[in-house]
Amino acid sequence: MNCQLQNKVVIVSGGAKGIGKGIVEVLAKEGAIPVIIGRSEADNLVVVNDIIAKGGQAGQVVAELSDPLACESAIHQVIKMYGCIDGLVNNAGVNDGVGLEHGDYKRFMESLHKNVVHYYLLAHYALPELIKSKGSIVNITSKTAETGQGNTSAYAASNGARNALTREWAVELAKYSIRVNAVVVAECYTPLYEKWINTLPDPNNKLAEITAKIPFEKRFTTAEEIANMTVFLLSPLSSHTTGQLIYVDGGYVHLDRAMN
């Protein structure tokens, strides 16, 4: 698809692996310049160098996004490198299992910094450039905000906040012609997901149990499918779409349980 993103500078937090990597790769195919912000330079460069080797453009900035000062520095580095920001994909985060019964205040607050505080900070510091470019923001969020999961209070709360911020920013930034949307993920098989599955007593049985509950084609969503929707929402092709929470999940959250 031609998403009219040629040479557009788009930040992707956590863009070195999983869903973020998928988004970076699709952006590069569309001729955009994805800029990864992530904690590991080695991981970032694997993706960047692969894109460049294939004739695309990409960049990276190293930052520990749970550190507010690092968020500010990362945005300033991107502006120094490229002179503009045309889009922001807030993606980085981890389902870290900070529950209610066995959690504590310190871990809960740390999880909020890992999962939602940097969404706000990256958007805040990028905003002056996004105003200039009339850019767009896409927040990657999780179905846990709507369905719950159990034993992951902080992650569920973070995703509830991600969804709320999506709608709030869409209202606040409409006057600048900045669109803000969210892509809600349910069951997408990534390296982090695989790591979690492999901690269980019978990973293969659990995978079969999960896929049986996904209405459309009884399979996991792919990172590329999340990426395709994200890139569409960043692009002028979705020019009158804002404030939307779009579920790319094979019907997992909303379709009739009878389908399963």
Backbone as CSV, one residue per row, in Angstrom:
resi,resn,N_x,N_y,N_z,CA_x,CA_y,CA_z,C_x,C_y,C_z
1,MET,0.838,-1.193,0.000,0.000,0.000,0.000,0.876,1.247,0.000
2,ASN,0.404,2.317,-0.624,1.120,3.581,-0.611,0.475,4.490,0.426
3,CYS,1.122,4.590,1.580,0.556,5.347,2.695,1.015,6.803,2.724
4,GLN,1.722,7.236,1.688,2.126,8.639,1.575,2.984,9.085,2.766
5,LEU,3.899,8.223,3.161,4.768,8.510,4.307,6.233,8.654,3.908
6,GLN,6.483,8.868,2.621,7.851,8.972,2.127,8.629,10.021,2.893
7,ASN,9.761,9.606,3.478,10.688,10.480,4.208,10.094,11.110,5.464
8,LYS,8.977,10.589,5.942,8.406,11.077,7.197,9.150,10.430,8.370
9,VAL,9.504,11.242,9.348,10.255,10.782,10.516,9.267,10.345,11.593
10,VAL,9.299,9.053,11.918,8.336,8.494,12.870,9.090,7.780,13.986
11,ILE,8.891,8.242,15.204,9.490,7.595,16.372,8.681,6.356,16.737
12,VAL,9.385,5.269,17.047,8.744,4.043,17.530,9.467,3.612,18.804
13,SER,8.817,3.774,19.944,9.452,3.319,21.182,9.386,1.797,21.253
14,GLY,10.462,1.204,21.755,10.517,-0.260,21.803,10.460,-0.891,20.433
15,GLY,11.104,-0.246,19.460,11.000,-0.677,18.072,11.979,-1.750,17.638
16,ALA,12.739,-2.315,18.578,13.764,-3.296,18.192,13.251,-4.726,18.196
17,LYS,12.105,-4.966,18.833,11.620,-6.336,18.944,10.100,-6.379,18.862
18,GLY,9.570,-7.565,18.572,8.146,-7.813,18.662,7.302,-6.892,17.806
19,ILE,6.234,-6.382,18.391,5.307,-5.511,17.675,6.012,-4.261,17.183
20,GLY,6.857,-3.681,18.016,7.579,-2.471,17.611,8.439,-2.696,16.385
21,LYS,9.121,-3.818,16.352,9.947,-4.156,15.187,9.077,-4.279,13.946
22,GLY,7.930,-4.930,14.081,7.017,-5.047,12.944,6.598,-3.690,12.416
23,ILE,6.322,-2.761,13.317,5.928,-1.414,12.910,7.067,-0.707,12.188
24,VAL,8.270,-0.816,12.734,9.445,-0.197,12.110,9.647,-0.743,10.700
25,GLU,9.528,-2.041,10.527,9.757,-2.658,9.220,8.711,-2.214,8.197
26,VAL,7.447,-2.128,8.598,6.415,-1.681,7.662,6.600,-0.210,7.323
27,LEU,6.961,0.610,8.309,7.241,2.024,8.028,8.358,2.165,7.002
28,ALA,9.416,1.377,7.172,10.545,1.458,6.244,10.119,1.043,4.838
29,LYS,9.283,0.015,4.727,8.786,-0.406,3.416,7.972,0.692,2.743
30,GLU,7.326,1.515,3.566,6.519,2.609,3.033,7.352,3.852,2.716
31,GLY,8.661,3.759,2.923,9.536,4.880,2.595,9.689,5.897,3.692
32,ALA,9.129,5.606,4.866,9.293,6.503,6.011,10.669,6.296,6.634
33,ILE,10.994,7.130,7.608,12.235,7.001,8.364,11.874,6.679,9.804
34,PRO,11.743,5.389,10.139,11.451,5.037,11.528,12.676,5.252,12.408
35,VAL,12.444,5.796,13.593,13.529,6.013,14.554,13.183,5.247,15.820
36,ILE,13.960,4.233,16.106,13.735,3.400,17.284,14.263,4.115,18.518
37,ILE,13.454,4.145,19.576,13.958,4.520,20.885,13.859,3.282,21.767
38,GLY,15.014,2.800,22.238,15.041,1.594,23.058,16.304,1.533,23.888
39,ARG,16.292,0.654,24.870,17.391,0.646,25.841,18.668,-0.020,25.340
40,SER,18.559,-0.888,24.337,19.726,-1.649,23.883,20.181,-1.171,22.506
41,GLU,21.352,-0.556,22.457,21.868,-0.106,21.171,22.100,-1.278,20.231
42,ALA,22.579,-2.384,20.782,22.842,-3.560,19.943,21.557,-4.053,19.289
43,ASP,20.488,-4.157,20.072,19.208,-4.606,19.518,18.667,-3.602,18.508
44,ASN,18.760,-2.326,18.840,18.288,-1.285,17.919,18.997,-1.379,16.576
45,LEU,20.325,-1.544,16.632,21.128,-1.512,15.409,20.912,-2.735,14.526
46,VAL,20.552,-3.867,15.125,20.242,-5.052,14.303,19.112,-4.719,13.335
47,VAL,18.072,-4.056,13.840,16.921,-3.709,13.003,17.288,-2.598,12.024
48,VAL,17.951,-1.557,12.522,18.320,-0.415,11.672,19.227,-0.858,10.533
49,ASN,20.249,-1.633,10.853,21.204,-2.056,9.817,20.560,-2.958,8.776
50,ASP,19.609,-3.787,9.217,18.896,-4.650,8.271,18.068,-3.814,7.294
51,ILE,17.407,-2.789,7.809,16.612,-1.911,6.944,17.506,-1.170,5.955
52,ILE,18.610,-0.649,6.432,19.537,0.086,5.557,20.115,-0.836,4.485
53,ALA,20.430,-2.080,4.879,20.974,-3.049,3.925,19.979,-3.353,2.808
54,LYS,18.696,-3.201,3.096,17.650,-3.453,2.103,17.278,-2.185,1.328
55,GLY,18.033,-1.110,1.554,17.803,0.121,0.802,16.881,1.115,1.468
56,GLY,16.469,0.829,2.700,15.582,1.747,3.412,16.342,2.712,4.298
57,GLN,15.571,3.503,5.059,16.142,4.465,5.994,15.620,4.161,7.393
58,ALA,16.485,4.345,8.385,16.077,4.130,9.778,17.144,4.721,10.687
59,GLY,16.750,5.004,11.912,17.684,5.518,12.907,17.331,4.980,14.275
60,GLN,18.161,5.310,15.250,17.912,4.811,16.600,18.511,5.750,17.641
61,VAL,17.897,5.744,18.801,18.380,6.483,19.968,18.297,5.538,21.157
62,VAL,19.345,5.503,21.958,19.368,4.648,23.141,18.789,5.411,24.327
63,ALA,17.805,4.821,24.988,17.214,5.462,26.167,16.521,4.424,27.027
64,GLU,16.640,4.576,28.326,15.873,3.788,29.288,14.602,4.580,29.577
65,LEU,13.503,4.154,28.987,12.290,4.968,28.981,11.606,5.069,30.337
66,SER,11.999,4.237,31.293,11.451,4.389,32.632,12.069,5.585,33.359
67,ASP,13.087,6.195,32.767,13.752,7.384,33.309,13.202,8.627,32.606
68,PRO,12.468,9.493,33.302,11.877,10.670,32.657,12.891,11.552,31.934
69,LEU,14.082,11.731,32.513,15.089,12.573,31.868,15.569,11.957,30.557
70,ALA,15.619,10.636,30.516,16.035,9.953,29.289,15.000,10.135,28.186
71,CYS,13.727,10.205,28.563,12.671,10.440,27.562,12.868,11.801,26.899
72,GLU,13.109,12.813,27.703,13.323,14.162,27.161,14.554,14.196,26.271
73,SER,15.634,13.591,26.740,16.874,13.576,25.969,16.691,12.860,24.637
74,ALA,15.947,11.760,24.637,15.747,10.981,23.408,15.037,11.820,22.347
75,ILE,14.005,12.545,22.739,13.281,13.381,21.775,14.196,14.468,21.229
76,HIS,14.965,15.090,22.095,15.885,16.134,21.630,16.915,15.574,20.649
77,GLN,17.364,14.340,20.900,18.321,13.719,19.982,17.703,13.480,18.609
78,VAL,16.458,13.032,18.588,15.788,12.804,17.303,15.659,14.111,16.535
79,ILE,15.280,15.175,17.225,15.146,16.485,16.566,16.497,16.954,16.032
80,LYS,17.546,16.744,16.819,18.885,17.139,16.372,19.314,16.354,15.137
81,MET,18.954,15.073,15.091,19.353,14.198,13.984,18.588,14.494,12.700
82,TYR,17.273,14.765,12.820,16.420,14.834,11.629,15.734,16.174,11.418
83,GLY,15.717,17.024,12.449,15.133,18.353,12.296,13.625,18.410,12.361
84,CYS,12.979,17.247,12.546,11.519,17.228,12.598,11.046,15.908,13.183
85,ILE,9.764,15.877,13.548,9.084,14.640,13.939,7.710,14.670,13.288
86,ASP,7.411,13.649,12.507,6.136,13.589,11.791,5.140,12.625,12.424
87,GLY,5.619,11.736,13.273,4.722,10.781,13.910,5.374,10.154,15.121
88,LEU,4.529,9.681,16.026,5.001,9.013,17.241,4.181,7.762,17.476
89,VAL,4.877,6.643,17.638,4.227,5.396,18.039,4.730,5.047,19.439
90,ASN,3.842,5.173,20.409,4.141,4.737,21.770,3.855,3.253,21.865
91,ASN,4.898,2.466,22.051,4.750,1.013,21.994,5.423,0.284,23.149
92,ALA,6.522,0.807,23.672,7.329,0.066,24.643,6.553,-0.225,25.924
93,GLY,6.766,-1.421,26.454,6.138,-1.791,27.711,6.288,-3.272,27.967
94,VAL,5.858,-3.695,29.166,5.998,-5.102,29.520,4.897,-5.482,30.502
95,ASN,4.293,-6.630,30.265,3.311,-7.183,31.199,4.094,-7.842,32.328
96,ASP,4.336,-7.074,33.389,5.301,-7.484,34.405,4.685,-8.151,35.631
97,GLY,3.384,-8.408,35.607,2.781,-9.235,36.642,2.781,-8.636,38.036
98,VAL,2.591,-7.313,38.135,2.488,-6.690,39.454,1.013,-6.694,39.857
99,GLY,0.640,-7.671,40.671,-0.751,-7.850,41.043,-1.139,-7.099,42.300
100,LEU,-2.340,-7.337,42.747,-2.866,-6.665,43.935,-2.483,-7.402,45.210
101,GLU,-2.746,-8.692,45.248,-2.526,-9.452,46.480,-1.051,-9.552,46.841
102,HIS,-0.211,-9.779,45.833,1.209,-10.004,46.107,2.101,-8.887,45.571
103,GLY,1.505,-7.788,45.173,2.296,-6.649,44.716,2.619,-5.714,45.866
104,ASP,3.235,-4.584,45.520,3.503,-3.556,46.525,3.597,-2.207,45.827
105,TYR,3.575,-1.142,46.606,3.547,0.217,46.067,4.744,0.492,45.160
106,LYS,5.931,0.112,45.591,7.134,0.420,44.821,7.097,-0.240,43.453
107,ARG,6.770,-1.516,43.418,6.727,-2.230,42.134,5.597,-1.699,41.251
108,PHE,4.478,-1.335,41.880,3.356,-0.780,41.122,3.778,0.510,40.427
109,MET,4.426,1.402,41.157,4.844,2.678,40.570,5.929,2.472,39.513
110,GLU,6.833,1.550,39.751,7.864,1.240,38.748,7.221,0.748,37.458
111,SER,6.172,-0.067,37.590,5.489,-0.590,36.411,4.794,0.520,35.632
112,LEU,4.213,1.476,36.329,3.593,2.607,35.630,4.627,3.370,34.813
113,HIS,5.823,3.525,35.348,6.885,4.197,34.589,7.320,3.370,33.383
114,LYS,7.327,2.054,33.523,7.700,1.188,32.404,6.646,1.193,31.296
115,ASN,5.383,1.442,31.678,4.289,1.159,30.757,3.424,2.331,30.320
116,VAL,3.392,3.419,31.073,2.523,4.513,30.629,3.125,5.897,30.822
117,VAL,3.955,6.104,31.837,4.495,7.452,32.062,5.293,7.924,30.855
118,HIS,6.069,7.028,30.252,6.859,7.436,29.091,5.990,7.711,27.860
119,TYR,4.785,7.133,27.798,3.867,7.499,26.713,3.587,9.001,26.790
120,TYR,3.261,9.446,27.994,2.982,10.875,28.198,4.217,11.724,27.902
121,LEU,5.357,11.325,28.433,6.562,12.144,28.310,7.034,12.258,26.857
122,LEU,7.051,11.152,26.126,7.482,11.221,24.724,6.542,12.114,23.921
123,ALA,5.244,11.984,24.162,4.286,12.839,23.452,4.464,14.303,23.851
124,HIS,4.672,14.543,25.131,4.843,15.916,25.617,6.052,16.593,24.959
125,TYR,7.174,15.908,24.948,8.394,16.520,24.408,8.398,16.567,22.881
126,ALA,7.685,15.647,22.243,7.611,15.661,20.780,6.569,16.642,20.261
127,LEU,5.678,17.098,21.122,4.521,17.878,20.672,4.868,19.125,19.860
128,PRO,5.843,19.932,20.248,6.132,21.114,19.417,6.437,20.779,17.956
129,GLU,7.158,19.671,17.745,7.461,19.261,16.371,6.231,18.670,15.685
130,LEU,5.422,17.939,16.421,4.197,17.378,15.845,3.217,18.482,15.460
131,ILE,3.203,19.560,16.225,2.353,20.700,15.866,2.810,21.292,14.533
132,LYS,4.114,21.425,14.362,4.659,21.974,13.116,4.304,21.085,11.921
133,SER,4.398,19.784,12.115,4.206,18.845,10.995,2.758,18.381,10.843
134,LYS,1.892,18.777,11.793,0.521,18.219,11.841,0.590,16.697,11.795
135,GLY,1.472,16.177,12.627,1.716,14.745,12.660,0.624,13.973,13.371
136,SER,0.882,12.719,13.631,-0.113,11.893,14.304,0.567,10.985,15.321
137,ILE,-0.245,10.524,16.275,0.224,9.666,17.360,-0.606,8.385,17.353
138,VAL,0.075,7.255,17.510,-0.615,5.985,17.719,-0.075,5.366,19.001
139,ASN,-0.978,5.050,19.913,-0.624,4.369,21.153,-0.960,2.884,21.024
140,ILE,0.019,2.034,21.259,-0.232,0.597,21.282,-0.687,0.236,22.695
141,THR,-1.849,-0.416,22.801,-2.387,-0.756,24.107,-2.803,-2.231,24.122
142,SER,-3.293,-2.673,25.267,-3.622,-4.094,25.445,-5.058,-4.281,25.901
143,LYS,-5.622,-5.420,25.518,-6.988,-5.773,25.909,-7.142,-5.909,27.418
144,THR,-6.032,-6.007,28.163,-6.141,-6.164,29.615,-6.886,-5.005,30.265
145,ALA,-6.867,-3.831,29.630,-7.590,-2.681,30.175,-9.089,-2.919,30.195
146,GLU,-9.571,-3.727,29.258,-11.009,-3.964,29.146,-11.432,-5.298,29.736
147,THR,-10.609,-6.305,29.558,-11.009,-7.649,29.978,-10.471,-8.033,31.350
148,GLY,-9.405,-7.346,31.807,-8.681,-7.856,32.961,-7.917,-9.107,32.574
149,GLN,-6.999,-9.520,33.447,-6.244,-10.745,33.185,-5.990,-11.522,34.465
150,GLY,-5.843,-10.789,35.559,-5.501,-11.416,36.825,-4.026,-11.288,37.120
151,ASN,-3.716,-10.797,38.310,-2.325,-10.685,38.775,-1.475,-9.739,37.942
152,THR,-2.092,-8.742,37.353,-1.309,-7.759,36.587,-1.952,-6.379,36.693
153,SER,-2.187,-5.958,37.934,-2.881,-4.691,38.195,-2.198,-3.508,37.538
154,ALA,-0.881,-3.439,37.657,-0.172,-2.269,37.144,-0.240,-2.195,35.625
155,TYR,-0.090,-3.331,34.957,-0.138,-3.348,33.496,-1.550,-3.027,33.008
156,ALA,-2.567,-3.585,33.658,-3.944,-3.292,33.280,-4.242,-1.804,33.490
157,ALA,-3.793,-1.265,34.612,-4.004,0.164,34.879,-3.297,1.026,33.839
158,SER,-2.101,0.624,33.455,-1.355,1.377,32.447,-2.087,1.399,31.117
159,ASN,-2.666,0.265,30.758,-3.375,0.204,29.481,-4.696,0.952,29.534
160,GLY,-5.348,0.959,30.685,-6.515,1.816,30.840,-6.137,3.277,30.651
161,ALA,-4.988,3.646,31.197,-4.503,5.020,31.037,-4.117,5.312,29.591
162,ARG,-3.493,4.351,28.922,-3.144,4.544,27.509,-4.393,4.830,26.681
163,ASN,-5.462,4.071,26.939,-6.703,4.284,26.201,-7.307,5.651,26.513
164,ALA,-7.308,6.006,27.794,-7.862,7.300,28.187,-7.054,8.449,27.603
165,LEU,-5.730,8.320,27.614,-4.887,9.374,27.043,-5.119,9.519,25.543
166,THR,-5.382,8.411,24.882,-5.662,8.465,23.446,-6.847,9.391,23.179
167,ARG,-7.926,9.195,23.908,-9.122,10.017,23.711,-8.878,11.449,24.180
168,GLU,-8.201,11.607,25.303,-7.919,12.948,25.835,-7.051,13.752,24.879
169,TRP,-5.988,13.128,24.370,-5.101,13.840,23.444,-5.802,14.151,22.132
170,ALA,-6.664,13.250,21.669,-7.411,13.510,20.437,-8.245,14.778,20.579
171,VAL,-8.824,14.987,21.758,-9.596,16.207,22.012,-8.671,17.422,22.084
172,GLU,-7.621,17.314,22.890,-6.736,18.457,23.115,-5.993,18.892,21.857
173,LEU,-5.635,17.928,21.016,-4.757,18.237,19.883,-5.488,18.407,18.559
174,ALA,-6.799,18.262,18.576,-7.562,18.434,17.328,-7.365,19.831,16.746
175,LYS,-7.201,20.820,17.603,-7.025,22.192,17.125,-5.745,22.353,16.313
176,TYR,-4.812,21.419,16.484,-3.561,21.448,15.717,-3.601,20.498,14.522
177,SER,-4.732,19.897,14.265,-4.877,18.867,13.223,-3.966,17.671,13.472
178,ILE,-3.738,17.366,14.745,-2.992,16.173,15.133,-3.990,15.084,15.507
179,ARG,-3.895,13.958,14.820,-4.786,12.846,15.105,-4.113,11.880,16.093
180,VAL,-4.928,11.326,16.996,-4.417,10.395,18.005,-5.342,9.178,18.058
181,ASN,-4.766,8.005,17.855,-5.536,6.768,17.882,-4.762,5.690,18.638
182,ALA,-5.450,4.616,18.948,-4.806,3.484,19.611,-5.095,2.196,18.864
183,VAL,-4.119,1.309,18.862,-4.307,-0.056,18.372,-4.246,-0.972,19.582
184,VAL,-5.330,-1.711,19.793,-5.444,-2.562,20.974,-5.086,-3.998,20.594
185,VAL,-4.134,-4.553,21.312,-3.604,-5.885,21.024,-4.187,-6.884,22.023
186,ALA,-4.506,-8.068,21.538,-4.950,-9.139,22.432,-3.882,-10.236,22.456
187,GLU,-3.997,-11.201,21.557,-3.056,-12.320,21.543,-2.178,-12.231,20.299
188,CYS,-0.999,-11.648,20.475,-0.025,-11.476,19.386,1.258,-12.171,19.808
189,TYR,1.721,-13.102,18.983,2.875,-13.920,19.364,4.174,-13.170,19.094
190,THR,4.836,-12.774,20.163,6.089,-12.025,20.096,7.135,-12.754,20.950
191,PRO,8.394,-12.323,20.884,9.406,-12.939,21.763,9.049,-12.846,23.247
192,LEU,8.460,-11.720,23.676,8.053,-11.597,25.080,6.937,-12.581,25.418
193,TYR,6.013,-12.739,24.484,4.910,-13.683,24.695,5.458,-15.103,24.796
194,GLU,6.378,-15.429,23.897,6.976,-16.767,23.910,7.709,-17.018,25.220
195,LYS,8.393,-15.984,25.721,9.116,-16.112,26.993,8.148,-16.445,28.126
196,TRP,6.986,-15.761,28.117,5.977,-16.030,29.143,5.409,-17.440,29.009
197,ILE,5.050,-17.808,27.790,4.475,-19.148,27.563,5.414,-20.238,28.073
198,ASN,6.692,-20.049,27.847,7.664,-21.079,28.217,7.909,-21.177,29.719
199,THR,7.336,-20.262,30.488,7.424,-20.372,31.946,6.332,-21.295,32.498
200,LEU,5.380,-21.672,31.658,4.242,-22.465,32.106,4.561,-23.964,32.064
201,PRO,3.853,-24.758,32.847,4.157,-26.192,32.915,4.007,-26.930,31.582
202,ASP,2.999,-26.548,30.798,2.758,-27.216,29.509,2.501,-26.153,28.444
203,PRO,3.569,-25.543,27.904,3.416,-24.434,26.960,2.576,-24.773,25.733
204,ASN,2.785,-25.939,25.160,2.051,-26.295,23.939,0.551,-26.414,24.192
205,ASN,0.197,-26.991,25.305,-1.213,-27.115,25.651,-1.840,-25.743,25.884
206,LYS,-1.089,-24.853,26.527,-1.594,-23.502,26.784,-1.785,-22.747,25.482
207,LEU,-0.849,-22.863,24.556,-0.990,-22.216,23.249,-2.233,-22.703,22.523
208,ALA,-2.460,-24.004,22.560,-3.646,-24.569,21.902,-4.926,-24.052,22.554
209,GLU,-4.894,-23.932,23.862,-6.049,-23.428,24.600,-6.353,-21.979,24.230
210,ILE,-5.302,-21.168,24.078,-5.480,-19.751,23.739,-5.985,-19.588,22.309
211,THR,-5.338,-20.258,21.365,-5.737,-20.093,19.961,-7.163,-20.572,19.724
212,ALA,-7.610,-21.546,20.486,-8.984,-22.038,20.340,-10.013,-20.978,20.697
213,LYS,-9.591,-19.951,21.448,-10.497,-18.893,21.894,-10.446,-17.648,21.005
214,ILE,-9.654,-17.697,19.946,-9.564,-16.562,19.031,-10.529,-16.817,17.878
215,PRO,-11.615,-16.044,17.779,-12.679,-16.374,16.823,-12.224,-16.468,15.376
216,PHE,-11.426,-15.526,14.908,-11.095,-15.494,13.491,-9.897,-16.381,13.193
217,GLU,-10.132,-17.465,12.528,-9.118,-18.404,12.044,-8.362,-19.134,13.146
218,LYS,-8.787,-18.957,14.394,-8.179,-19.686,15.522,-6.653,-19.572,15.507
219,ARG,-6.175,-18.358,15.383,-4.720,-18.140,15.341,-4.372,-16.813,16.009
220,PHE,-3.105,-16.675,16.352,-2.614,-15.422,16.917,-2.593,-14.316,15.860
221,THR,-2.769,-13.090,16.312,-2.500,-11.932,15.470,-0.995,-11.864,15.239
222,THR,-0.580,-11.451,14.061,0.848,-11.290,13.788,1.280,-9.853,14.060
223,ALA,2.569,-9.684,14.301,3.114,-8.337,14.496,2.895,-7.483,13.248
224,GLU,2.971,-8.107,12.075,2.769,-7.361,10.833,1.336,-6.846,10.727
225,GLU,0.376,-7.616,11.208,-1.015,-7.165,11.165,-1.236,-5.963,12.080
226,ILE,-0.613,-5.979,13.250,-0.654,-4.802,14.127,0.024,-3.630,13.438
227,ALA,1.170,-3.904,12.813,1.940,-2.854,12.149,1.169,-2.220,11.001
228,ASN,0.493,-3.035,10.200,-0.249,-2.487,9.057,-1.310,-1.491,9.505
229,MET,-2.025,-1.813,10.571,-3.039,-0.886,11.078,-2.392,0.368,11.645
230,THR,-1.298,0.194,12.366,-0.600,1.337,12.955,-0.132,2.307,11.890
231,VAL,0.474,1.782,10.844,0.998,2.628,9.778,-0.145,3.324,9.036
232,PHE,-1.240,2.623,8.824,-2.419,3.247,8.215,-2.898,4.425,9.062
233,LEU,-2.942,4.249,10.377,-3.421,5.320,11.256,-2.453,6.498,11.309
234,LEU,-1.185,6.238,11.079,-0.201,7.331,11.015,-0.328,8.130,9.730
235,SER,-0.891,7.523,8.711,-0.820,8.066,7.356,-1.991,8.978,7.018
236,PRO,-1.845,9.788,5.960,-2.949,10.623,5.477,-4.146,9.820,4.986
237,LEU,-3.970,8.518,4.751,-5.091,7.700,4.316,-6.181,7.608,5.385
238,SER,-5.811,7.857,6.633,-6.797,7.839,7.725,-7.051,9.258,8.220
239,SER,-7.155,10.186,7.292,-7.126,11.620,7.586,-8.276,12.145,8.437
240,HIS,-9.366,11.389,8.593,-10.468,11.862,9.431,-10.778,10.870,10.548
241,THR,-9.747,10.123,10.954,-9.883,9.139,12.023,-9.063,9.596,13.219
242,THR,-9.735,9.865,14.339,-9.026,10.266,15.554,-9.834,9.872,16.781
243,GLY,-9.129,9.643,17.868,-9.775,9.265,19.115,-10.321,7.856,19.134
244,GLN,-9.826,6.998,18.252,-10.376,5.648,18.120,-9.483,4.607,18.805
245,LEU,-10.122,3.633,19.431,-9.438,2.460,19.972,-9.769,1.302,19.041
246,ILE,-8.805,0.900,18.241,-9.065,-0.085,17.193,-8.463,-1.432,17.596
247,TYR,-9.321,-2.428,17.673,-8.916,-3.756,18.126,-8.490,-4.605,16.933
248,VAL,-7.205,-4.917,16.887,-6.681,-5.818,15.859,-6.397,-7.134,16.574
249,ASP,-7.442,-7.963,16.659,-7.353,-9.102,17.581,-8.115,-10.345,17.119
250,GLY,-8.501,-10.393,15.844,-9.245,-11.551,15.373,-10.567,-11.750,16.081
251,GLY,-11.114,-10.645,16.613,-12.401,-10.727,17.291,-12.334,-11.221,18.726
252,TYR,-11.143,-11.324,19.283,-10.948,-11.945,20.604,-11.754,-11.266,21.697
253,VAL,-11.791,-9.943,21.709,-12.429,-9.229,22.823,-13.932,-9.148,22.674
254,HIS,-14.418,-8.873,21.465,-15.818,-8.472,21.326,-16.765,-9.495,20.703
255,LEU,-16.260,-10.466,19.979,-17.191,-11.377,19.303,-17.757,-12.403,20.280
256,ASP,-18.898,-12.905,19.913,-19.671,-13.815,20.753,-18.831,-15.023,21.178
257,ARG,-18.818,-15.306,22.480,-18.067,-16.457,22.986,-18.558,-17.778,22.389
258,ALA,-19.781,-17.759,21.852,-20.306,-18.983,21.233,-19.462,-19.426,20.045
259,MET,-18.727,-18.479,19.450,-17.858,-18.826,18.322,-16.732,-19.762,18.742
260,ASN,-16.468,-19.809,20.037,-15.379,-20.629,20.528,-15.857,-21.980,21.057
